[in-house]
Amino acid sequence: MADPSSYRPKPGQIPDSPGVYKFRDEHRRVIYVGKAKSLRQRLANYFQPLVSLHPRTATMVTTAASVEWTVVSTEVEALQLEYSWIKEFDPRFNVKYRDDKSYPYLAVTLNEEFPRVQVLRGHKKKGVRYFGPYAHAWAIRETVDLMLRVFPVRTCSAGVFRNAASAGRPCLLGYIGKCSAPCVGRVTPKEHRELADEFCDFMAGRTGTYIRRLEKQMMIAAEDMEYEKAGRLRDDIEALRRAMEKSAVVLADATDADLIALAEDELEAAVQIFHVRGGRVRGQRGWVTDKVEAVDTAGLVEHAIQQLYGEESGDTVPKEVLVPALPEDTEAVTAWLAGRRGSNVSLRIPQRGDKKDLMETVARNAQQALVLHKTKRASDLTTRSRALEEIAEALDLDSAPLRIECFDISHLQGEDVVASMVVFEDGLPRKSEYRRFQIKGFEGQDDVRSMHEVISRRFKRYLAEKEKTGEWVDGDLLEGEVPAQTPGEDDGRPKRFAYPPQLVVVDGGQPQVAAARRALDELGIDDIAVCGLAKRLEEVWLPGDDDPVVLPRSSEGLYLLQRVRDTAHDFAIRYQRSKRTKRIRTSPLDAVPGLGETRKQALIKHFGSVKRLRQATIEQICEVPGMGRKTAESVVVALAQAAPAAPAVNTATGEIMEDDGGGTA
């Protein structure tokens, strides 16, 4: 535990201007990010006697080992920089809302030639129009099914679309009138996009105008005695009204607003958001957070607004944002929202009328969400804590291993040797810190030697980064990674191997554990515990012990170790298979001498498949750019000698194609 006075800045060093500050621990890891109108006044509050600080604030300042700050021009800039740093560093003492589930959205892929309507979850993609989020995917599908009668937009996948276009026949939805069948040319790309735009307008809340237009068309058709057309329009209007009934009218028709409500206690807080568009509740979502910092309702509201609109496109910010309490820097937050939207945004507390009544409904939902979360989490927290305590007791550790790293080796009969590293913190996986290694120095079924190498590489880099030399020690960079800094530069970003675990787990028995311990000893690291978990009897092996530690089968500690080991095993297997797939080639074109990958790709792209290439003449092959007559003759000979049943490979993608003449590159 650090003494805050040991790193307290000297009087006069801190500027009296807006800015953002960071507290770091002894490993240079950012543990808290905050903003202030006056850095001098705000930071002075942290260096009071510990007895006068909030317990959570006292824990933070005693965990920290240094503080630094960045001066900005305005409070809006401070808000933006604080949000970006919280997203980048993921500080452990900042409020982080954990979304309790992945919400489904109704998405329209306007970035495609023929836009598609579908249900999507996860991160939003550029060029896709989203509506929601919704509580249930089935509710979206019911609504879409009703609307396809009026807006027959494509809903099929890319594969189904290509197959229908190739066969010249639409799918079932095309036959029953719920798809305009652009795959077979029933509508032009422009006409189909107009349908998609009308679908989006209706979902965005512009319903009244469209229904009135359909009613007018229905009356004209009836007057012209086009009764079939009038009946079809009547049914379309009824379908749209049924779709609209699924969202109750709660506010005036022109109201676009988001309502944010909170329910909190001393330890946790739940947030609920209702999205109202066109006077109707179009979506709902909720988050839960631990109150790891001393924060009031206004601060929680500000964090919720940052998370809700920080990564969204500007058009998702409504005209009104209704909250239970205004943030401390209301003007700065309002200006930030206006910048995201591109026009003025009203941020206020509803005082009376329908909006206040709806806010009370949102607050009741937040209270129910908090109660439900506590019911679920009570056993979860207890179980995780018990598991860590059991591991500490079984392995004779000084404290519970809050950070566990597990390593596994994978290969196929000694080829494509790889290793994985997974990280668990507080009993939960931390996927952002998973790593994978290539073992290039040798091939063979020597898991012990491979384990020694990967442990050495991991902790050599830890020591290098700990000493802040900026040098990469021994070994290639991990695949897909580049240095985050130049030698000697400290840019404040999290390092790849900067944080040591309290426990290293290896997948294996006594030999693997001995190799891991030997690697740590060679590096002079004696404060990290090592154990191994053998698959056969689920025995826990410790370095130097002739007999394993046997945990009860019902032990929560054993269950956690199994989960860590299995996660590392699966991660290593996936990586090994991906490397093996890239290495394997089964194309008959591989037998053609002097034919490189570029000309293979050109041939497949030109003819579409190996079967069509096999049917081509020498003159036709010579038409492909870069192909001479001698090479074309070699291609014909090689394909004639190859077995016709051999699968063809699209060398442009590495995928095996069915050799039926219908494949494409």
PyMOL commands that set and color helices and strands:
alter all, ss='L'
color gray80, all
select helices_A, chain A and resi 4-6+39-46+50-52+55-63+75-89+137-147+158-167+172-175+182-184+189-203+207-223+227-245+297-310+314-316+330-341+353-394+431-433+447-466+510-522+556-583+588-591+597-607+610-615+618-622+629-641
alter helices_A, ss='H'
color red, helices_A
select strands_A, chain A and resi 19-24+30-36+66-71+98-99+105-108+117-120+129-131+257-264+268-277+280-290+320-322+346-348+403-412+415-425+428-429+435-438+503-507+529-534+539-541+648-650+655-657
alter strands_A, ss='S'
color yellow, strands_A
deselect
rebuild
show_as cartoon
